[in-house]
Amino acid sequence: MLNLPNLLTIFRILLVPILVVVLLTELAGKEFIGLGLFLLAALTDFLDGFIARRRKQVTRLGKLLDPAADKILTSAAFISLVGLELAPAWMVVVVVAREFAVSALRSLAASQNLVLAAAASGKIKTVTQIVAISLLIVSDQLGSFQLLAPIALWIAVIATIYSGVEYFFKHGRLVLSEEVTS
């Protein structure tokens, strides 16, 4: 159960409090340290899935922990950026709300023995969020390219909304129409 992919996922979760502390404390070079930690955590997201599929080490624990770790990482990073006044709170609420809503739908589906496949829009959403968070973390260091950070955030929010709407249209009716018997 504790194979390399799952250990990478656990490592990602353990990086989150360190990332938050680095971002929210007065530390020389915190932007670049924070960016490095965030990108390392994001890399483990790619690696755990890649290794699990390649080595045929997909486990129930991994299926549960990986999406949770992703949401913990992005939510903590976005909320920290609100605290630093680098991201508007309403945009972060939209992103985090989508993550909770899709997680709830997935949980409901799982309780009905349904597996909801990830869509391409979800992958695009993840990439746009990683880019936005990365640019926001170092936005004060971007000089004349500082405008890229809020543009990336808008793109991430739009991709997040699109992905959530698509997910609910594609899967919501199936999951919500199932009769629950107990």
C-alpha positions as CSV (number, residue, x, y, z in Angstrom):
1,M,0.0,0.0,0.0
2,L,2.8,2.4,0.8
3,N,4.4,2.2,-2.7
4,L,6.5,5.0,-4.3
5,P,3.5,6.8,-5.9
6,N,1.6,6.9,-2.5
7,L,4.8,8.1,-0.7
8,L,5.1,10.9,-3.3
9,T,1.5,11.9,-2.6
10,I,2.1,11.9,1.2
11,F,5.2,13.9,0.6
12,R,3.1,16.5,-1.4
13,I,0.7,16.8,1.5
14,L,3.6,17.2,4.0
15,L,5.1,20.0,1.8
16,V,1.9,22.1,2.1
17,P,2.4,23.5,5.6
18,I,6.1,24.2,4.8
19,L,4.9,26.1,1.7
20,V,2.4,28.1,3.7
21,V,4.9,29.0,6.4
22,V,7.5,30.1,3.7
23,L,4.9,32.2,1.9
24,L,3.4,33.9,4.9
25,T,6.6,34.7,6.8
26,E,9.1,37.5,6.3
27,L,12.0,35.5,4.8
28,A,14.6,36.8,2.4
29,G,13.9,35.2,-1.0
30,K,10.6,33.7,0.2
31,E,9.1,34.0,-3.3
32,F,11.7,31.8,-4.9
33,I,11.8,29.3,-2.0
34,G,8.0,29.2,-2.1
35,L,8.0,28.8,-5.9
36,G,10.5,26.0,-5.6
37,L,8.4,24.2,-3.0
38,F,5.2,24.7,-4.9
39,L,6.7,23.4,-8.2
40,L,8.3,20.4,-6.4
41,A,4.9,19.6,-4.9
42,A,3.3,20.0,-8.4
43,L,5.9,17.7,-9.9
44,T,5.1,15.0,-7.4
45,D,1.5,15.2,-8.6
46,F,2.6,14.3,-12.1
47,L,5.2,11.7,-11.0
48,D,2.9,9.8,-8.6
49,G,0.3,9.2,-11.3
50,F,2.9,8.4,-14.0
51,I,4.8,6.0,-11.8
52,A,1.6,4.3,-10.5
53,R,0.3,3.7,-14.0
54,R,3.7,2.6,-15.5
55,R,4.5,0.2,-12.6
56,K,0.8,-0.9,-12.3
57,Q,0.8,0.3,-8.7
58,V,-2.6,2.0,-8.7
59,T,-4.1,1.5,-5.2
60,R,-7.3,2.5,-3.4
61,L,-5.2,4.6,-1.1
62,G,-3.7,6.4,-4.1
63,K,-7.0,7.0,-5.7
64,L,-8.2,8.6,-2.4
65,L,-5.1,10.5,-1.5
66,D,-4.0,11.9,-4.8
67,P,-7.0,14.1,-5.5
68,A,-7.1,15.2,-1.9
69,A,-3.5,16.1,-2.0
70,D,-4.0,18.1,-5.2
71,K,-6.9,20.1,-3.6
72,I,-5.0,20.6,-0.3
73,L,-2.0,22.0,-2.2
74,T,-3.8,24.3,-4.6
75,S,-6.3,25.5,-1.9
76,A,-3.5,26.2,0.6
77,A,-1.5,28.1,-2.0
78,F,-4.4,30.1,-3.2
79,I,-5.5,31.0,0.3
80,S,-2.0,32.0,1.2
81,L,-1.9,34.3,-1.9
82,V,-5.2,35.9,-0.6
83,G,-3.4,36.5,2.7
84,L,-0.6,38.2,0.8
85,E,-3.0,40.3,-1.1
86,L,-1.8,38.8,-4.4
87,A,-5.1,37.1,-5.3
88,P,-8.7,38.4,-4.9
89,A,-10.6,36.4,-2.3
90,W,-13.6,36.0,-4.5
91,M,-11.6,34.3,-7.2
92,V,-10.0,31.9,-4.8
93,V,-13.5,31.1,-3.3
94,V,-14.7,30.2,-6.9
95,V,-11.7,27.9,-7.3
96,V,-12.0,26.2,-3.9
97,A,-15.7,25.9,-4.2
98,R,-15.4,24.0,-7.5
99,E,-12.9,21.7,-6.0
100,F,-15.2,20.9,-3.0
101,A,-18.2,20.5,-5.3
102,V,-16.5,18.1,-7.7
103,S,-15.1,16.1,-4.7
104,A,-18.6,15.8,-3.3
105,L,-19.9,14.5,-6.6
106,R,-17.0,12.0,-6.9
107,S,-17.7,10.9,-3.3
108,L,-21.4,10.4,-4.1
109,A,-20.5,8.5,-7.2
110,A,-18.1,6.3,-5.3
111,S,-20.8,5.5,-2.8
112,Q,-22.8,4.2,-5.7
113,N,-19.8,2.2,-7.1
114,L,-19.5,4.6,-10.0
115,V,-16.1,5.8,-11.3
116,L,-16.1,9.3,-12.8
117,A,-13.3,9.6,-15.3
118,A,-11.3,12.8,-15.4
119,A,-11.9,15.0,-18.5
120,A,-9.3,16.9,-20.5
121,S,-10.7,20.1,-19.1
122,G,-9.7,19.0,-15.6
123,K,-6.1,18.5,-16.8
124,I,-6.2,22.0,-18.4
125,K,-7.6,23.4,-15.2
126,T,-4.8,21.9,-13.2
127,V,-2.1,23.3,-15.5
128,T,-3.6,26.8,-15.5
129,Q,-3.9,26.8,-11.7
130,I,-0.2,25.7,-11.4
131,V,0.9,28.5,-13.8
132,A,-1.3,31.1,-12.0
133,I,-0.1,30.1,-8.6
134,S,3.5,30.1,-9.7
135,L,3.3,33.5,-11.3
136,L,1.4,35.0,-8.4
137,I,4.0,33.7,-5.9
138,V,6.8,35.6,-7.8
139,S,4.6,38.4,-9.1
140,D,6.6,41.1,-7.2
141,Q,9.7,39.8,-8.9
142,L,8.4,39.9,-12.5
143,G,9.1,43.5,-13.2
144,S,7.4,44.6,-16.4
145,F,5.9,41.1,-16.8
146,Q,4.0,41.5,-13.5
147,L,0.7,41.7,-15.4
148,L,1.1,38.1,-16.4
149,A,0.1,36.9,-12.9
150,P,-3.4,38.4,-12.8
151,I,-4.0,37.3,-16.5
152,A,-3.0,33.8,-15.6
153,L,-5.3,33.9,-12.6
154,W,-8.2,34.9,-14.8
155,I,-7.4,32.1,-17.2
156,A,-7.3,29.6,-14.3
157,V,-10.6,30.8,-12.9
158,I,-12.3,30.5,-16.3
159,A,-10.8,27.0,-16.8
160,T,-11.8,26.0,-13.3
161,I,-15.4,27.2,-13.9
162,Y,-15.6,25.5,-17.3
163,S,-14.2,22.3,-15.9
164,G,-16.6,22.2,-13.0
165,V,-19.6,23.0,-15.2
166,E,-18.6,20.3,-17.7
167,Y,-18.0,17.8,-15.0
168,F,-21.5,18.4,-13.5
169,F,-23.2,18.3,-16.9
170,K,-21.4,15.2,-17.9
171,H,-21.7,13.3,-14.6
172,G,-24.2,15.0,-12.4
173,R,-27.4,13.6,-13.9
174,L,-26.0,10.1,-13.7
175,V,-24.9,10.3,-10.1
176,L,-27.8,12.4,-8.8
177,S,-30.4,10.3,-10.6
178,E,-29.3,7.0,-9.0
179,E,-31.7,5.9,-6.3
180,V,-30.0,5.5,-3.0
181,T,-31.3,2.5,-1.0
182,S,-30.3,1.8,2.5
